[in-house]
Amino acid sequence: MDNETQDSGRNEMNRRQFVKSAATTATLFTIVPRHVLGGKGHVAANDKLNIATIGAGGMGRGNTERCSDENIVALCDVDSDRAKETFETYPDAVKYVDFREMLDKQKDIDAVIVATPDHTHAVAAMAAMQLGKHVYVQKPMTRTISEARALTEAAHRYKVITQMGNQGHSGEGIRLICEWIWDGAIGPVREVQAWTNRPVWAQGIARPTETPPVPSTLNWDLWLGTAPQRPYHPTYVPFSWRGWWDFGTASLGDMACHILDPVFWALKLGHADWVQATSTKRLENGKFVPCEDSFPQASVVHYRFPAREKMPPVELHWYDGGLLPARPAELDPDRELGQVGGVIFVGDSGKIICDCYALNPRIFPESAMKAYQRPPKTIPRVKLGLDGHEKDWIRGIKEGYQPSSNFDVAGPMTEAILLGCVAIRANKALTWDGPNMKVTNDDDANAFVHHNYRSGWSL
């Protein structure tokens, strides 16, 4: 990478760009005319977009539904049974099994939703962007740090409108947290505690040895995609893939894009410079052994972020697998910590606690919340909030602005979150050179930073 790209905190991908205003972000990109995308004319505000979905079953079904005021022209899924309901809902959409064939054949597509398992996010999104298609990519943006960097840079190169599927970023709660912290409501924040109830799928287990037949409705080779070849097993598909190194990013990838989102925005975090993880091991023949193929059942990840924009250094602590931070003494006895997940911002003069998706933010102690004079609402609000996350992407395409969780915002946060996955796998403290995407004290750990696709697949 060149020196300009390496200059942390000053390059064009810095997440602080959006904080200034939505209008500033909007100037970074322009609408791509339909003749470039394969259609005719320009995408006017009153036109309907032609949208395709890759991964039409599962999460893709809901994403597609929230875009159904537009033209759903193509649907792709490697599992026809999983996608059956979505296929039936949009009978006029052309159905595909291979997204590469869809993008090659169907020239009328303006925008693409990517809602596949994590290991396919990057290749599907990149293929769409290279054709000038705007993309909505489910969280986490990618499976590896290098993929996240590649997509962030590609969004600029191909001048497309992007959004990651962490709907809390469109909500009211995250904006209130930012405005309160920037107003000094709890003083400088030097520590953050965050947690999730995930995993709710199998982790910390050995790779299955059974080789059951592949269901007739599933194209197993295409489902594997970029991942190394292995026999089909129902422990991977359709849900528990999240817990396997080759396919998913476990609890961090699944929930930190929601739970840590207000942390990154409010505290203007960039690259961590140090990370360490401690995790459970698997009991085998009376001995505890490391998890080879799947993530551990529970982890604690500690990050350190340097000072930035007159804000002090921050220590961020992540808990999953049923582990929780210590209950704050200021918390009312009848208030539980968020069951799905949440965040505690520890300031010099108070705490802010919120649930997953930045819901129900409160300053503690409660007396401080009641006495606090809230500042003006300075961050632009998204119409419909959490429920309008996909529609804000559509409006961005039509009106020429980047929605709030565009890749300039989502990419750097995804990189930092996935650094936690690297630390879990390395099982040691790591020093991190973020601009150069390099672990500086353990060469072996760098293998987990970059993608390595099987033959026939490339970014």
Secondary structure, 3 states (H helix, E strand, C coil): CCHHHHCCCCCCCCCHHHHHCHHHHHCCCCCCCHHHHCCCCCCCCCCCCEEEEECCCCHHHHHHHCCCCCEEEEEECCECCCCHHHHHHCCCCEEECCHHHHHHHCCCCCEEEECCCHHHHHHHHHHHHHCCCEEEEECCCCCCHHHHHHHHHHHHHCCCCEEEECHHHHCHHHHHHHHHHHCCCCCCEEEEEEEECCCCCCCCCCCCCCCCCCCCCECHHHHHCCCCCCCCCCCCCCCHHHHECCCCCHHHHHHHHHHCHHHHHHCCCCCCCEEEEEECCEEECCEEECCCCECCCCEEEEEEECCECCECCEEEEEECCCCCCCCCCCCCCCCCCCCCEEEEEEECCEEEEEEHHHCCCEEECHHHHHHCCCCCCCCCCCCCHHHHHHHHHHHHHHHCCCCCCCHHHHHHHHHHHHHHHHHHHHCCCEEEECCCCEECCCHHHHHHCCCCCCCCCCC
